[in-house]
Amino acid sequence: MALRQIHNALLPPPDHRRPSKKPSPNPTPPPPMPLQDENAAPADAAAAAIDYVASEHLQPLTDPDLTILGLVEGLESADWIQICDSLNDLRRFAIHHSPLLLPVLEKALIVTVKAMKNPRSALCKTSIMAASDIFTAFGDTLLLEETVTADSFDQLLLQLLLKASQDKKFVCEEADRALKMMAVSMTPLPLLRKLQKHVTHTNPRIRAKASVSVSNCVSKMGLDGAKEFGLVSLVQTALKLLNDRLPEAREAARSTLVSIYDKFTEAEEQKLESWQTFCETNLTAIQALAAIKVAPS
């Protein structure tokens, strides 16, 4: 058999494919992706269906006796939209049917705190709104051990301070409103005792938010209440916060000290002299100087 010539065997088969198109010297860049504002409310379709109803617009339930039977189950649902609906029912109970809510308030509070921890912002905000309505409806009842355990209230308070400290503006603002409602609705002295440990928290944002709540409590409190809490201790705590990292904490500390000064000197003729004597008697020299400087001139 005849052998093929070598030069024919080495030639590659002809390529019948069309030559590739040369890239354009100035390719059109893809359109930029829209930036998502982390402070804006969630834009997904399901979250958009959540209606944040103001407390004054929530209507009474048509059959509260029947609805209360399934309230806790709805709050523990695996469907987050169902939880939001149940939280709004919880708000209606707090506003219009609070006696029916009282027997299950402890369980409702626990599930509300759980919802606050949820990463879904719509669920978190709705639970914070529910906390505001609970404060308004029950006030000091939340501090009674026979109604709500101390741990449940402490967990609620901590979560509100955490949410008020985060970066999502619309959640942060809602938590701030809830903390203000808490201070308005509850007796200052027992609430101040609950807040005391948070003004020394390792997280500076939590310290700042707790300092604001302390200032709100002190502004409502009379001199007798401040003395019962511990006037010197209260002043010393505020003085420590005067040097805090965050301006919000420092401003709250100044406000607290001015409130204490006003209450302490209300019946005194020589206000500044009385305040100076108190400070120099009960504080270190450095602390006394700082407290005297804060007093109105």
C-alpha positions in Angstrom: 0.0 0.0 0.0 1.3 3.4 -0.9 2.3 5.7 1.9 0.9 9.2 2.2 3.4 12.0 1.7 4.7 13.3 5.0 4.0 17.0 4.2 0.3 16.2 3.7 0.0 14.4 7.0 1.4 17.4 8.9 -1.1 19.9 7.6 -4.0 20.6 10.0 -7.5 20.2 8.7 -9.0 23.4 7.2 -11.0 25.5 9.7 -14.3 26.4 8.2 -15.4 28.4 11.2 -16.0 32.1 10.8 -13.2 34.3 12.2 -14.0 35.6 15.7 -15.2 39.2 15.9 -12.7 41.6 17.2 -13.7 43.3 20.4 -14.8 46.8 20.1 -12.2 49.3 21.3 -14.7 51.1 23.5 -17.1 48.5 24.8 -20.3 49.9 26.4 -20.1 49.4 30.2 -23.1 47.6 31.8 -25.6 49.8 33.6 -24.7 50.4 37.2 -26.5 48.4 39.9 -28.8 50.6 42.0 -27.5 51.2 45.5 -29.7 50.0 48.3 -30.2 52.3 51.2 -29.8 50.3 54.3 -31.8 52.9 56.3 -34.8 52.6 54.0 -37.7 50.3 54.8 -37.5 46.9 53.0 -38.5 47.0 49.4 -39.4 43.4 48.7 -43.0 42.6 47.7 -43.9 40.7 50.9 -42.4 43.4 53.2 -44.3 46.1 51.2 -47.5 44.3 52.1 -46.9 45.0 55.8 -48.9 48.0 57.0 -47.3 50.0 59.9 -50.5 51.3 61.4 -50.2 54.1 64.0 -51.6 53.2 67.4 -54.5 55.7 67.2 -55.7 54.1 63.9 -55.9 50.6 65.2 -59.5 49.5 65.6 -60.9 47.2 68.3 -61.2 43.5 67.5 -64.7 42.3 66.4 -64.5 39.2 68.5 -61.7 39.6 71.1 -62.8 36.7 73.3 -62.2 34.3 70.3 -59.1 36.0 69.0 -57.3 35.8 72.3 -57.4 32.0 72.2 -55.2 31.9 69.1 -53.0 34.9 69.8 -49.9 33.2 71.2 -50.1 30.5 68.6 -50.1 33.2 65.9 -47.2 34.9 67.4 -45.2 31.6 67.4 -46.1 30.9 63.7 -43.4 29.9 61.2 -44.8 32.4 58.7 -43.4 35.8 59.4 -46.3 37.6 57.8 -48.7 35.7 60.1 -46.5 36.9 63.1 -46.8 40.5 61.9 -50.6 40.1 61.8 -50.6 38.6 65.2 -48.4 41.4 66.6 -51.0 43.9 65.3 -53.7 41.9 67.0 -51.5 42.1 70.2 -51.4 45.9 69.8 -55.2 46.0 69.5 -55.5 43.9 72.6 -53.1 46.3 74.5 -55.0 49.4 73.3 -58.6 48.3 73.4 -58.9 44.9 75.3 -56.0 45.0 77.9 -57.8 42.9 80.6 -58.1 40.0 78.1 -54.3 40.3 77.3 -53.2 40.4 80.9 -53.3 36.6 81.6 -51.1 35.8 78.6 -48.9 39.0 78.8 -45.8 37.1 79.9 -46.0 34.7 76.9 -46.8 37.5 74.5 -43.8 39.5 75.8 -41.4 36.6 75.3 -42.5 36.1 71.7 -42.4 39.9 71.0 -38.8 39.9 72.2 -38.1 36.9 69.9 -39.6 38.8 67.0 -37.3 41.8 67.7 -34.3 39.6 67.3 -35.4 38.5 63.8 -33.2 39.9 61.0 -36.3 40.8 59.0 -36.7 44.5 59.5 -40.5 44.6 58.9 -41.0 42.0 61.7 -38.6 43.8 64.0 -40.3 47.2 63.5 -43.8 45.7 64.1 -42.6 44.1 67.3 -41.1 47.4 68.6 -44.4 49.1 67.8 -46.2 46.4 69.9 -43.8 47.1 72.8 -44.7 50.8 72.7 -48.4 49.9 73.0 -47.8 47.5 75.8 -45.9 50.2 77.8 -48.8 52.5 77.3 -51.4 50.0 78.3 -49.7 48.4 81.3 -47.0 50.8 82.6 -45.8 49.7 86.1 -47.7 46.4 85.8 -44.8 45.2 83.7 -42.6 45.5 86.8 -44.8 43.3 89.0 -43.3 39.8 89.3 -46.8 38.2 89.5 -47.5 39.7 86.0 -44.2 39.5 84.1 -40.9 38.0 85.4 -38.0 40.3 85.9 -36.0 38.4 83.3 -38.7 38.9 80.6 -38.8 42.7 81.2 -35.0 42.9 81.3 -34.8 41.0 77.9 -37.3 43.4 76.4 -35.4 46.5 77.7 -32.1 45.1 76.4 -33.5 44.4 72.9 -35.0 47.9 72.7 -31.6 49.4 73.6 -29.9 47.2 71.0 -32.4 48.1 68.3 -32.1 51.8 69.1 -28.3 51.4 68.7 -28.3 49.8 65.3 -27.7 51.4 61.9 -31.1 50.9 60.2 -32.6 54.3 60.7 -36.3 53.4 60.5 -35.8 50.6 63.1 -33.6 52.8 65.3 -36.2 55.6 65.3 -39.0 53.2 66.3 -37.0 51.8 69.2 -36.2 55.4 70.4 -39.9 56.1 70.4 -40.6 52.9 72.4 -38.0 53.9 75.0 -39.5 57.3 75.3 -42.9 55.8 75.8 -41.5 53.4 78.4 -40.1 56.4 80.4 -43.5 58.3 80.1 -45.6 55.3 81.1 -43.6 54.0 84.1 -42.7 55.2 87.5 -39.2 56.7 87.3 -37.6 55.0 90.4 -38.1 51.3 89.6 -37.4 51.9 85.9 -34.2 53.8 86.9 -33.1 50.7 88.8 -33.6 48.6 85.7 -31.6 51.0 83.6 -28.7 51.3 86.0 -26.7 48.3 84.8 -27.0 49.4 81.1 -25.2 52.8 81.6 -22.0 50.8 82.2 -22.5 48.4 79.3 -19.4 47.6 77.3 -21.2 48.7 74.0 -20.9 52.5 73.8 -24.1 52.8 71.8 -26.1 50.9 74.4 -24.6 53.1 77.1 -25.7 56.2 75.2 -29.3 55.0 74.7 -29.5 53.9 78.3 -28.1 57.3 79.4 -30.9 59.1 77.5 -33.5 56.9 79.2 -31.9 57.7 82.6 -32.1 61.4 81.8 -35.8 61.0 80.9 -36.4 59.2 84.2 -34.6 61.8 86.3 -36.4 64.7 84.7 -39.7 63.1 85.9 -38.4 62.2 89.3 -38.7 64.3 92.4 -35.9 65.0 94.9 -37.3 62.4 97.3 -37.1 59.7 94.6 -33.6 60.7 93.6 -32.6 60.5 97.3 -34.2 57.0 97.6 -32.3 55.8 94.6 -29.1 57.3 95.9 -28.4 61.0 95.0 -24.6 60.7 95.3 -24.6 57.5 93.2 -26.8 59.1 90.6 -24.5 62.1 90.3 -21.4 59.9 90.1 -22.9 57.9 87.3 -23.7 61.0 85.3 -20.2 62.4 85.9 -18.6 59.2 84.5 -20.8 59.6 81.4 -19.6 63.2 80.8 -16.4 61.7 79.4 -18.1 58.9 77.3 -17.0 58.3 73.7 -20.4 59.2 72.2 -21.8 62.7 72.2 -25.3 61.4 72.9 -24.2 59.9 76.2 -22.3 63.0 77.2 -25.3 65.2 76.4 -27.7 62.9 78.4 -25.3 63.1 81.3 -25.3 66.9 81.3 -29.1 66.9 81.2 -29.2 64.5 84.1 -26.9 66.6 86.2 -28.9 69.8 85.4 -32.1 68.0 86.4 -30.5 66.9 89.7 -29.2 70.4 90.3 -32.7 72.0 89.7 -34.4 69.5 92.1 -31.7 69.8 94.8 -31.7 73.6 94.8 -35.4 74.2 94.2 -36.1 75.3 97.8 -32.6 76.9 98.3 -32.0 80.7 98.3 -28.3 80.3 97.6 -28.6 77.7 94.9 -25.0 77.6 93.6 -23.5 77.7 97.1 -25.8 74.8 98.3 -24.9 72.7 95.3 -21.2 73.4 95.7 -21.3 72.4 99.4 -23.1 69.1 98.5 -20.6 68.3 95.8 -17.5 69.1 97.8 -18.9 67.1 100.8 -19.9 63.9 98.8 -17.6 63.8 95.8 -13.9 63.7 95.1 -12.2 67.1 94.3 -12.2 66.3 90.6 -15.8 65.1 90.6 -17.0 68.1 92.5 -15.3 70.5 90.1 -16.9 68.8 87.1 -20.4 68.8 88.8 -20.1 72.4 89.7 -19.1 73.4 86.2 -22.3 71.7 84.8 -24.6 73.7 87.1 -26.3 76.7 85.4 -24.5 80.0 85.9 
